[in-house]
Amino acid sequence: MQPQEELEQAIKESETKLMILDFFADWCGPCKRVAPELDKICEECEDVLFIKLNVDELESAAETYAIAAMPTFIAFKGGEKVDEVVGANLDKLREMIEKYK
């Protein structure tokens, strides 16, 4: 399976739990700055599926979801996009997780 197909399959499988797509880039300063705290959030939210997507390696996904800034966090539940947070605002990410999990 191609990475884009794998991503679409994972989204379809998000029927029962919240899934967060984390669009980032290796060269993105804000992405690097929030990475340690984001790792903590991932550990704290065991019932949430986090998928990190490097926009330089998976350009088709970045295009599909119209990613214009990094990081961008997109929430899926029930196989559908329910919300997103653009930028390195982890407080808003936490609020989004609490709202949909």
Secondary structure, DSSP 4 states (H G I P E B T S, - for coil): --HHHHHHHHHHTTTSS-EEEEEE-TT-HHHHHHHHHHHHHHHH-TTSEEEEEETTT-HHHHHHTT--SSSEEEEEETTEEEEEEESS-HHHHHHHHHHH-
